[in-house]
Amino acid sequence: MSDITVRHNAGRQRFELLDAGNVIGKAAYKDYDGGGSPARIFYHTVVNEEYGGQGLAGRLATVALDGTAGAGVGIVPVCPFIKKFLTKHPEYAESVVPVKPAHLEFLDSALSARTRA
């Protein structure tokens, strides 16, 4: 457990949970700037099954949300895990941006473009 770390992999637009350098989980996002303040749309969080039940997804979410809020970037919670995590952690309330249709359209377009590439 002491070898487990979290890093921000901005090039892949995700925060990664690592065990001895191997990715065992991620909180994926897309950066969004729809003409207003910058925001980060979190759309998928996962931890490898064999690491379940250790609180690692919460640790990953904490680092991801601390980094996002600390950079002055809004948090758009599309991912069910992040959405639920935020209900239990009101300290992020000032950074949360309500999900709007424009966020979902942007996310759909960005993810579709990624799969076509």
Contacts in CASP RR format, 6 or more apart in sequence:
PFRMAT RR
TARGET T0000
AUTHOR 0000-0000-0000
METHOD contacts of the structure
MODEL  1
MSDITVRHNAGRQRFELLDAGNVIGKAAYKDYDGGGSPARIFYHTVVNEE
YGGQGLAGRLATVALDGTAGAGVGIVPVCPFIKKFLTKHPEYAESVVPVK
PAHLEFLDSALSARTRA
1 54 0 8 1.000
3 19 0 8 1.000
3 20 0 8 1.000
3 21 0 8 1.000
4 17 0 8 1.000
4 18 0 8 1.000
4 19 0 8 1.000
4 24 0 8 1.000
4 56 0 8 1.000
4 59 0 8 1.000
5 17 0 8 1.000
5 18 0 8 1.000
5 21 0 8 1.000
6 15 0 8 1.000
6 16 0 8 1.000
6 17 0 8 1.000
6 18 0 8 1.000
6 59 0 8 1.000
6 60 0 8 1.000
6 63 0 8 1.000
6 64 0 8 1.000
7 15 0 8 1.000
7 16 0 8 1.000
7 18 0 8 1.000
8 15 0 8 1.000
8 16 0 8 1.000
8 63 0 8 1.000
8 64 0 8 1.000
8 67 0 8 1.000
9 15 0 8 1.000
9 16 0 8 1.000
13 28 0 8 1.000
13 29 0 8 1.000
13 30 0 8 1.000
13 31 0 8 1.000
14 26 0 8 1.000
14 27 0 8 1.000
14 28 0 8 1.000
14 29 0 8 1.000
15 26 0 8 1.000
15 27 0 8 1.000
15 29 0 8 1.000
15 60 0 8 1.000
15 63 0 8 1.000
15 64 0 8 1.000
16 23 0 8 1.000
16 25 0 8 1.000
16 26 0 8 1.000
17 23 0 8 1.000
17 24 0 8 1.000
17 25 0 8 1.000
17 26 0 8 1.000
17 47 0 8 1.000
17 51 0 8 1.000
17 56 0 8 1.000
17 59 0 8 1.000
17 60 0 8 1.000
18 24 0 8 1.000
19 51 0 8 1.000
24 47 0 8 1.000
24 48 0 8 1.000
24 51 0 8 1.000
24 56 0 8 1.000
25 46 0 8 1.000
25 47 0 8 1.000
25 48 0 8 1.000
25 51 0 8 1.000
25 56 0 8 1.000
25 60 0 8 1.000
26 44 0 8 1.000
26 45 0 8 1.000
26 46 0 8 1.000
26 60 0 8 1.000
27 42 0 8 1.000
27 44 0 8 1.000
27 45 0 8 1.000
27 60 0 8 1.000
27 61 0 8 1.000
27 64 0 8 1.000
27 79 0 8 1.000
27 82 0 8 1.000
28 42 0 8 1.000
28 43 0 8 1.000
28 44 0 8 1.000
28 45 0 8 1.000
28 79 0 8 1.000
29 40 0 8 1.000
29 41 0 8 1.000
29 42 0 8 1.000
29 43 0 8 1.000
29 64 0 8 1.000
29 68 0 8 1.000
30 40 0 8 1.000
30 41 0 8 1.000
30 43 0 8 1.000
30 106 0 8 1.000
30 107 0 8 1.000
30 110 0 8 1.000
30 111 0 8 1.000
31 38 0 8 1.000
31 39 0 8 1.000
31 40 0 8 1.000
31 41 0 8 1.000
31 73 0 8 1.000
32 38 0 8 1.000
32 39 0 8 1.000
32 40 0 8 1.000
32 41 0 8 1.000
32 76 0 8 1.000
32 103 0 8 1.000
32 106 0 8 1.000
32 107 0 8 1.000
33 39 0 8 1.000
34 102 0 8 1.000
34 106 0 8 1.000
37 73 0 8 1.000
37 74 0 8 1.000
37 97 0 8 1.000
38 72 0 8 1.000
38 73 0 8 1.000
38 74 0 8 1.000
39 73 0 8 1.000
39 74 0 8 1.000
39 75 0 8 1.000
39 76 0 8 1.000
39 97 0 8 1.000
39 103 0 8 1.000
40 68 0 8 1.000
40 73 0 8 1.000
40 74 0 8 1.000
40 75 0 8 1.000
40 76 0 8 1.000
41 76 0 8 1.000
41 78 0 8 1.000
41 103 0 8 1.000
41 106 0 8 1.000
41 107 0 8 1.000
42 64 0 8 1.000
42 75 0 8 1.000
42 76 0 8 1.000
42 77 0 8 1.000
42 78 0 8 1.000
42 79 0 8 1.000
42 82 0 8 1.000
43 78 0 8 1.000
43 79 0 8 1.000
43 107 0 8 1.000
43 111 0 8 1.000
44 79 0 8 1.000
45 57 0 8 1.000
45 60 0 8 1.000
45 61 0 8 1.000
45 79 0 8 1.000
45 81 0 8 1.000
45 82 0 8 1.000
47 56 0 8 1.000
47 57 0 8 1.000
47 60 0 8 1.000
57 81 0 8 1.000
58 85 0 8 1.000
61 81 0 8 1.000
61 82 0 8 1.000
61 85 0 8 1.000
62 89 0 8 1.000
64 82 0 8 1.000
65 75 0 8 1.000
65 82 0 8 1.000
65 85 0 8 1.000
65 86 0 8 1.000
65 89 0 8 1.000
65 92 0 8 1.000
65 95 0 8 1.000
68 74 0 8 1.000
68 75 0 8 1.000
68 95 0 8 1.000
69 75 0 8 1.000
69 92 0 8 1.000
69 94 0 8 1.000
69 95 0 8 1.000
70 95 0 8 1.000
72 95 0 8 1.000
73 95 0 8 1.000
74 95 0 8 1.000
74 96 0 8 1.000
74 97 0 8 1.000
75 82 0 8 1.000
75 86 0 8 1.000
75 92 0 8 1.000
75 95 0 8 1.000
75 96 0 8 1.000
75 97 0 8 1.000
76 96 0 8 1.000
76 97 0 8 1.000
76 99 0 8 1.000
76 103 0 8 1.000
77 83 0 8 1.000
77 86 0 8 1.000
77 96 0 8 1.000
77 99 0 8 1.000
78 99 0 8 1.000
78 103 0 8 1.000
78 104 0 8 1.000
78 107 0 8 1.000
86 92 0 8 1.000
86 93 0 8 1.000
86 96 0 8 1.000
97 103 0 8 1.000
END
